[in-house]
Amino acid sequence: ARLRRLVLGADPVRRAVYILGAVPGVWTFYLGVVDQLGADPVATLERTLGLWGLRLLVLGLAITPLRRLGGPSLIRYRRAIGLLAFYYVCAHLAVYLLLDRGGDLSTIWADLIKRPYITVGMLAFVILVPLAVTSNGAMIRRMGAQAWQRLHKLVYAAAALGALHFLML
């Protein structure tokens, strides 16, 4: 029960956010398994997962302005949406590293040097890692709210780099 509460939280709406947020990724993987992703399934999988990561990142960033404009307060779900975005970005990166490049480090390094959009995407990912690692109550308490908020302002840089990565494609 404790593990379930830790993973899914006690809030049923937050649980629904995680479940609904996972649906596009699970569906896309399913389509890949049944060979329904078109002529280049790896590229389709990679692109779809990355696009969902970017969508969720933008959605998470839109929560505060939406509230300020008189919309609903979704602040309590922003962390779940941000973590979902990170999971999609991780899946996007894993597909690139393992399926697209076969885990060949020399090929990956050559791509980093040769293709600026990959460099930009990797930089966005590197920024997102500490944000995801510190997105729990224990880290907020450990860091202090002020330091945690300063660190998490980096999400704007990560989102901008993610959008640039997308546009450069």
C-alpha positions in Angstrom: 0.0 0.0 0.0 2.8 2.4 0.8 4.6 1.7 -2.5 1.3 2.2 -4.4 0.7 5.5 -2.6 4.3 6.5 -3.3 4.0 5.7 -7.0 0.5 6.8 -7.7 -0.2 9.2 -4.8 -3.3 9.3 -2.6 -5.1 11.8 -4.9 -7.3 9.9 -7.4 -7.2 12.8 -9.9 -3.4 12.8 -9.8 -3.5 9.0 -10.4 -5.8 9.7 -13.4 -3.3 12.3 -14.7 -0.5 9.7 -14.7 -2.7 7.0 -16.3 -4.2 9.3 -19.0 -0.8 10.8 -19.6 0.7 7.4 -20.2 -1.9 6.4 -22.8 -0.4 8.0 -25.9 3.0 6.4 -25.2 1.6 3.0 -24.5 -0.6 3.2 -27.6 2.4 4.3 -29.8 4.5 1.4 -28.4 1.5 -1.0 -29.1 1.3 0.3 -32.7 5.0 -0.4 -33.1 4.6 -3.9 -31.8 1.8 -4.7 -34.3 3.8 -3.0 -37.1 1.4 0.0 -37.6 3.9 2.9 -37.4 4.4 3.2 -41.1 7.5 2.8 -43.3 10.0 4.0 -40.7 8.6 2.9 -37.4 11.6 3.9 -35.3 11.5 7.5 -36.6 7.7 7.6 -36.0 8.1 6.2 -32.4 11.0 8.6 -31.7 9.1 11.7 -33.1 5.8 10.8 -31.4 7.4 10.3 -28.0 9.4 13.5 -28.3 6.4 15.5 -29.4 4.4 14.2 -26.4 7.2 15.2 -24.1 7.2 18.7 -25.5 3.4 19.0 -25.3 3.4 18.0 -21.7 6.2 20.3 -20.9 4.3 23.2 -22.4 1.1 22.1 -20.7 2.9 22.1 -17.3 4.2 25.6 -18.0 0.8 26.9 -19.1 -0.8 26.0 -15.7 0.3 29.2 -13.9 -0.7 31.6 -16.6 -4.0 29.8 -17.0 -4.7 30.3 -13.3 -3.8 33.9 -13.5 -6.2 34.4 -16.3 -9.0 33.1 -14.1 -8.9 29.5 -15.3 -9.0 26.5 -13.0 -6.2 26.0 -10.5 -4.3 22.9 -11.7 -1.1 23.7 -9.6 -1.4 20.4 -7.6 -1.1 18.5 -10.9 1.8 20.4 -12.4 4.4 18.1 -10.9 2.7 15.0 -12.3 2.5 16.6 -15.7 6.2 17.7 -15.5 7.2 14.1 -14.6 5.2 12.7 -17.4 6.9 15.1 -19.8 10.3 13.8 -18.4 9.2 10.2 -18.9 8.3 10.9 -22.5 11.6 12.7 -23.1 13.5 9.7 -21.5 11.6 7.3 -23.8 12.3 9.6 -26.8 16.0 9.5 -25.9 16.0 5.8 -25.3 14.5 5.1 -28.7 17.1 7.4 -30.3 20.0 5.8 -28.4 19.0 2.1 -28.6 16.7 1.6 -31.6 17.8 4.4 -33.9 21.6 4.3 -33.2 21.8 0.8 -31.7 23.7 2.0 -28.7 26.8 2.7 -30.7 28.5 5.4 -28.8 30.8 6.5 -31.7 27.7 7.0 -33.9 25.9 8.9 -31.1 29.0 11.1 -30.5 29.3 11.8 -34.2 25.6 12.8 -34.3 26.2 15.2 -31.3 29.0 16.9 -33.2 27.4 16.8 -36.7 23.8 17.6 -35.9 23.1 20.7 -33.9 19.5 19.8 -33.2 20.7 16.6 -31.4 23.1 18.7 -29.3 20.3 21.1 -28.4 18.0 18.2 -27.5 20.7 16.6 -25.3 21.2 19.9 -23.5 17.5 20.2 -22.8 17.6 16.6 -21.4 20.6 17.4 -19.2 18.6 20.3 -17.8 15.5 18.2 -17.1 17.4 15.5 -15.2 18.0 17.5 -12.0 14.5 18.9 -12.2 13.0 15.4 -12.3 15.3 14.1 -9.5 14.3 16.9 -7.2 10.6 16.7 -8.0 9.5 15.1 -4.8 8.6 16.4 -1.3 11.7 15.1 0.3 14.0 17.0 -2.0 11.9 20.2 -1.7 12.3 20.0 2.1 16.0 19.1 1.8 16.8 21.9 -0.6 14.5 24.5 0.9 11.6 26.0 -1.1 13.5 29.0 -2.3 16.5 27.0 -3.7 14.1 24.5 -5.2 12.1 27.2 -6.9 15.3 28.8 -8.3 16.5 25.4 -9.7 13.1 24.6 -11.2 13.1 27.9 -13.2 15.4 26.1 -15.5 12.3 24.4 -16.9 11.9 27.5 -19.1 15.3 27.0 -20.6 14.6 23.3 -21.1 11.3 24.0 -22.8 12.9 26.6 -25.0 15.6 24.2 -26.0 13.1 21.4 -26.5 11.1 23.7 -28.8 14.2 24.7 -30.7 15.2 21.0 -31.0 11.8 20.3 -32.5 11.9 23.3 -34.9 15.4 22.4 -36.1 14.2 19.0 -37.2 
